Amino acid sequence: MKSIENNVFWITGASSGIGRSMAELVIEHGAKVIVSGRNLAALENFLSKFPNHQNNILPMAFDLGADFDAEDLAKQAVNRFGRIDFLINNGGISQRSQTAETPIEVDRKIMETNFFGNIKLTKAVLPIMIQQGGGHIAVTSSVVGKFGFPLRSAYAASKHALHGFYESLRAENYEQNIRVTMIIPGRINTDISVNAMTAEGKKHGVLDPGQATGMTSEKAAQLILKGILNQRKEIIVGKFDTIMVHIRRFFPRLFYYMARKIDPK
Ligand SMILES: NC(=O)c1ccc[n+]([C@@H]2O[C@H](COP(=O)([O-])OP(=O)(O)OC[C@H]3O[C@@H](n4cnc5c(N)ncnc54)[C@H](OP(=O)(O)O)[C@@H]3O)[C@@H](O)[C@H]2O)c1
């Protein structure tokens, strides 16, 4: 693997799951990392877990779905580490609710967190990357950023929106050495379904069977980091379930049938 020692990563959604595994991996490889999420205790846990790397870790808690000051956070990050080489926009929340039963407030909350919070941070970091001569933005979408799926209408919409936004950004900023990678996980064994929003705006609270049998977050993190360092535009990561992306593309009628029949949990 290409050396990432002393490169500066900013990873959102680092308090658990895929983001946590990615943060651990880059810390182990000697990178400097800003770890973000809402759960400050979970972020500060990196400091005790990696006592020899404490100077390389900056926990920075904020809520992607709230009115956070992205410019100020970016300024703090640069004050600490001097630059930002990789922004891994990974934080997000899923959904487990039927469209017909979901109030618009829940749809908005998912869009605020997964889309607006995500792009707000990018808009604060992008000028810094341009000024320093380049940088790499990776964004965790989902296979449902490629197609719609039951119980995930707002979630799928938020992930589709990310593709439109970041494909535009990629084309606009190529000459300034900005590279963009879309990460497209299938089912990864994390708490994503436990934390997913229900129609009542509460946590689903259940580790769905699809999640429990998914790829480990450690394995996913390794494949994702390798793909980012190889400057891949898209990284599809997961087990056999990711075949749905290709079925949707090449056999759409079969896909529409399967989407109706497959257990969405
Ligand atoms: N696991 C899968 O099967 C799967 C599949 C496709 C895509 N994904 C995507 O992968 C990404 C990571 O999810 P995961 O699977 O690792 O699930 P996870 O364990 O639930 O992690 C989600 C992360 O996002 C953060 N987050 C959620 N809401 C936030 C908010 N309002 N403000 C700031 N941070 C917030 C959480 O931190 P706090 O709770 O500390 O805020 C947590 O660190 C998500 O974007 C998800 O959509 C996952």
The ligand as a Gaussian input file, in Angstrom:
#p B3LYP/6-31G(d) Opt

LIG

0 1
 N      -23.285000      -0.737000       7.246000
 C      -23.818000      -0.843000       6.040000
 O      -24.327000      -1.916000       5.655000
 C      -23.820000       0.341000       5.121000
 C      -24.248000       0.143000       3.800000
 C      -24.249000       1.213000       2.943000
 C      -23.820000       2.443000       3.365000
 N      -23.413000       2.633000       4.650000
 C      -22.973000       3.976000       5.051000
 O      -21.766000       3.881000       5.750000
 C      -21.631000       5.022000       6.589000
 C      -21.163000       4.582000       7.971000
 O      -22.176000       3.802000       8.566000
 P      -21.875000       2.502000       9.447000
 O      -22.339000       1.352000       8.683000
 O      -20.500000       2.532000       9.932000
 O      -22.932000       2.706000      10.636000
 P      -22.792000       3.237000      12.138000
 O      -21.963000       2.301000      12.922000
 O      -24.171000       3.542000      12.579000
 O      -21.956000       4.570000      11.972000
 C      -22.536000       5.779000      11.571000
 C      -21.595000       6.894000      11.907000
 O      -22.171000       8.125000      11.462000
 C      -22.201000       9.039000      12.545000
 N      -23.394000       9.887000      12.522000
 C      -24.692000       9.497000      12.415000
 N      -25.495000      10.550000      12.525000
 C      -24.689000      11.624000      12.710000
 C      -24.937000      12.999000      12.895000
 N      -26.174000      13.508000      12.939000
 N      -23.875000      13.828000      13.081000
 C      -22.607000      13.347000      13.054000
 N      -22.305000      12.059000      12.877000
 C      -23.350000      11.208000      12.699000
 C      -22.226000       8.181000      13.803000
 O      -21.627000       8.895000      14.879000
 P      -22.414000       9.444000      16.172000
 O      -23.467000       8.475000      16.511000
 O      -21.291000       9.570000      17.180000
 O      -22.929000      10.771000      15.749000
 C      -21.360000       7.006000      13.406000
 O      -20.008000       7.273000      13.662000
 C      -22.980000       5.720000       6.577000
 O      -22.917000       6.843000       5.717000
 C      -23.907000       4.681000       5.995000
 O      -24.999000       5.263000       5.328000
 C      -23.390000       1.603000       5.531000

